[in-house]
Amino acid sequence: MSGVVSADVVVLGLGIHGMSTVAALAARGVRVIGIDRFVPGHGRGSSHGRTRMIRRAYPNPVWNPLVEKAFDAWEALERASGEKLLHRTGGLYAHEGASQLQGPDCVLVEDRAEMAALMPSFAVPEGYRAVHDPSAGVLEAERSLIALRRLAEAAGADLRDGERVLGWDTVADGVEVRTDRGIVRANRLVVAGGSWAGTLLPQLSDLLEVWRILTVTVRAGQPAGIPSALGAFSVDRADGLVFGIPDADGNGVKLGVDAGEVWDPETPVAPPTPAEADALRDLLHAYVPALDTAPVELAACLYTMTEDKRFVIGALADAPEVIAVSACSGHGFQVRSRDRRRGRGSRHRGSTGPISTSSRRPRG
Ligand SMILES: Cc1cc2nc3c(=O)[nH]c(=O)nc-3n(C[C@H](O)[C@H](O)[C@H](O)COP(=O)(O)OP(=O)(O)OC[C@H]3O[C@@H](n4cnc5c(N)ncnc54)[C@H](O)[C@@H]3O)c2cc1C
């Protein structure tokens, strides 16, 4: 057990949100310690795997400014790291009947020949329409976390892996964080604990539910899966939206379903069973029939869901030194968080102010 160390900010969790926060703070010269109970690349949370989708098409214009910032932030990270992290492939989002999807440059496509011209490999179900999002694409998830870590360390951040936060107390001038290796004192604590948010911040627990989400990834380099033939796609279905990520830069096509059983993150997430793997392959075969669907990777991962799929970000009403960052609901990667030093809170609907449970229950 080591002694007491101090910092300006402690960040709990080094998934995409914690790691982005640490890198942004360190770049501003803030003394920051980032702590994660597991080691980099672990498969227990929500940020592992090679790819994620980024898109502008969202069901409500309230998202548009945040999504713009997200695209800018990814381009800024590419410049800072010198890495290619965002591949623009375009996106086609299929749905029955009316769709709320909207966004800059996004258009409704009803003509099947036009859909086929936009995305030749994507077999849009009969009777479906689609929204085309020319800006959508693929994020290099794994590479992004490595790049952020490299930038954070180069800027002086103290990263601690395999160290578990056991609890914290607010003290006179900030917070005292207890870990299984010692104590850290700081002015602020950012809790970016992913699926553990409800346990780490009990005041948020009734807002959040954790789901087990499964994906299949197939052999890279297949002509039907590369961006000239396939972009980001989704099919809106009653039993869960199917999402597909094309094979940009040799990652292979990945498919998953936005639905899964409730899961306790303390239990390692179970990989897909053979029956679950077959079901994923059948979906891939249905929507991208020219692909060889033999899996090269079957993975399980966790979503932290809110009822309205919005994010919970902000200072706690009863502990303003503590800032919660719970941004998932299956679309948190693209909007990685950056600015937590000032401790002002925002629940993504433009309202600012501390988080307290009563006023924040999501509306439909
Ligand atoms: C299959 C799948 C597909 C997805 N697809 C997309 C997509 O296409 N586009 C998109 O934008 N988003 C997507 N998402 C969502 C996105 O990946 C998540 O929103 C994002 O990764 C959440 O990151 P996080 O940092 O909040 O959580 P995590 O990455 O889970 O990080 C939380 C960290 O906190 C640590 N921690 C927890 N408790 C403690 C403790 N007591 N002490 C120390 N450390 C602790 C954990 O070890 C963990 O590393 C997808 C998610 C999944 C699962």
The ligand as an SDF file (V2000), in Angstrom:
LIG
                    3D

 53 58  0  0  0  0  0  0  0  0999 V2000
  -20.7350   -3.9660  -29.1230 C   0  0  0  0  0  0  0  0  0  0  0  0
  -20.7340   -2.4860  -29.0020 C   0  0  0  0  0  0  0  0  0  0  0  0
  -20.8120   -1.7070  -30.1430 C   0  0  0  0  0  0  0  0  0  0  0  0
  -20.8040   -0.3150  -30.0340 C   0  0  0  0  0  0  0  0  0  0  0  0
  -20.8410    0.4180  -31.1740 N   0  0  0  0  0  0  0  0  0  0  0  0
  -20.7480    1.7560  -31.0850 C   0  0  0  0  0  0  0  0  0  0  0  0
  -20.6730    2.5350  -32.2740 C   0  0  0  0  0  0  0  0  0  0  0  0
  -20.6900    2.0060  -33.3780 O   0  0  0  0  0  0  0  0  0  0  0  0
  -20.5560    3.8910  -32.1350 N   0  0  0  0  0  0  0  0  0  0  0  0
  -20.5100    4.5030  -30.9100 C   0  0  0  0  0  0  0  0  0  0  0  0
  -20.4150    5.7230  -30.8530 O   0  0  0  0  0  0  0  0  0  0  0  0
  -20.5870    3.7890  -29.7530 N   0  0  0  0  0  0  0  0  0  0  0  0
  -20.6940    2.4330  -29.8320 C   0  0  0  0  0  0  0  0  0  0  0  0
  -20.7360    1.6960  -28.6930 N   0  0  0  0  0  0  0  0  0  0  0  0
  -20.7730    2.3730  -27.3780 C   0  0  0  0  0  0  0  0  0  0  0  0
  -19.3990    2.7870  -26.9180 C   0  0  0  0  0  0  0  0  0  0  0  0
  -18.4460    1.7960  -27.2030 O   0  0  0  0  0  0  0  0  0  0  0  0
  -19.4720    3.1100  -25.4290 C   0  0  0  0  0  0  0  0  0  0  0  0
  -20.4320    4.1150  -25.2130 O   0  0  0  0  0  0  0  0  0  0  0  0
  -18.1450    3.5990  -24.8500 C   0  0  0  0  0  0  0  0  0  0  0  0
  -17.1320    2.7110  -25.1660 O   0  0  0  0  0  0  0  0  0  0  0  0
  -18.2820    3.7920  -23.3470 C   0  0  0  0  0  0  0  0  0  0  0  0
  -17.0090    4.1090  -22.8500 O   0  0  0  0  0  0  0  0  0  0  0  0
  -16.7490    4.3340  -21.3090 P   0  0  0  0  0  0  0  0  0  0  0  0
  -15.3990    4.9470  -21.2110 O   0  0  0  0  0  0  0  0  0  0  0  0
  -17.8970    5.0550  -20.7030 O   0  0  0  0  0  0  0  0  0  0  0  0
  -16.8160    2.8860  -20.6580 O   0  0  0  0  0  0  0  0  0  0  0  0
  -15.7100    1.7280  -20.5520 P   0  0  0  0  0  0  0  0  0  0  0  0
  -14.9160    1.6070  -21.7690 O   0  0  0  0  0  0  0  0  0  0  0  0
  -16.3980    0.5180  -20.0700 O   0  0  0  0  0  0  0  0  0  0  0  0
  -14.7210    2.2810  -19.4180 O   0  0  0  0  0  0  0  0  0  0  0  0
  -15.0350    2.2410  -18.0590 C   0  0  0  0  0  0  0  0  0  0  0  0
  -13.7670    1.8260  -17.3250 C   0  0  0  0  0  0  0  0  0  0  0  0
  -13.9840    2.0080  -15.9230 O   0  0  0  0  0  0  0  0  0  0  0  0
  -13.1960    1.0530  -15.2520 C   0  0  0  0  0  0  0  0  0  0  0  0
  -13.6680    0.9200  -13.8900 N   0  0  0  0  0  0  0  0  0  0  0  0
  -14.9330    0.5700  -13.4880 C   0  0  0  0  0  0  0  0  0  0  0  0
  -14.9840    0.5060  -12.1230 N   0  0  0  0  0  0  0  0  0  0  0  0
  -13.7390    0.8360  -11.6630 C   0  0  0  0  0  0  0  0  0  0  0  0
  -13.1530    0.9420  -10.3560 C   0  0  0  0  0  0  0  0  0  0  0  0
  -13.8450    0.7110   -9.2540 N   0  0  0  0  0  0  0  0  0  0  0  0
  -11.8460    1.2880  -10.2780 N   0  0  0  0  0  0  0  0  0  0  0  0
  -11.1010    1.5420  -11.3990 C   0  0  0  0  0  0  0  0  0  0  0  0
  -11.5950    1.4390  -12.6750 N   0  0  0  0  0  0  0  0  0  0  0  0
  -12.8980    1.1010  -12.7970 C   0  0  0  0  0  0  0  0  0  0  0  0
  -13.3880   -0.2140  -16.1060 C   0  0  0  0  0  0  0  0  0  0  0  0
  -12.3440   -1.1410  -15.8990 O   0  0  0  0  0  0  0  0  0  0  0  0
  -13.4190    0.3530  -17.5220 C   0  0  0  0  0  0  0  0  0  0  0  0
  -12.1860    0.2320  -18.1730 O   0  0  0  0  0  0  0  0  0  0  0  0
  -20.7390    0.3040  -28.7620 C   0  0  0  0  0  0  0  0  0  0  0  0
  -20.6430   -0.4660  -27.6000 C   0  0  0  0  0  0  0  0  0  0  0  0
  -20.6470   -1.8530  -27.7090 C   0  0  0  0  0  0  0  0  0  0  0  0
  -20.5810   -2.6390  -26.4550 C   0  0  0  0  0  0  0  0  0  0  0  0
  1  2  1  0
  2  3  1  0
  2 52  2  0
  3  4  2  0
  4  5  1  0
  4 50  1  0
  5  6  2  0
  6  7  1  0
  6 13  1  0
  7  8  2  0
  7  9  1  0
  9 10  1  0
 10 11  2  0
 10 12  1  0
 12 13  2  0
 13 14  1  0
 14 15  1  0
 14 50  1  0
 15 16  1  0
 16 17  1  0
 16 18  1  0
 18 19  1  0
 18 20  1  0
 20 21  1  0
 20 22  1  0
 22 23  1  0
 23 24  1  0
 24 25  2  0
 24 26  1  0
 24 27  1  0
 27 28  1  0
 28 29  2  0
 28 30  1  0
 28 31  1  0
 31 32  1  0
 32 33  1  0
 33 34  1  0
 33 48  1  0
 34 35  1  0
 35 36  1  0
 35 46  1  0
 36 37  1  0
 36 45  1  0
 37 38  2  0
 38 39  1  0
 39 40  1  0
 39 45  2  0
 40 41  1  0
 40 42  2  0
 42 43  1  0
 43 44  2  0
 44 45  1  0
 46 47  1  0
 46 48  1  0
 48 49  1  0
 50 51  2  0
 51 52  1  0
 52 53  1  0
M  END
$$$$
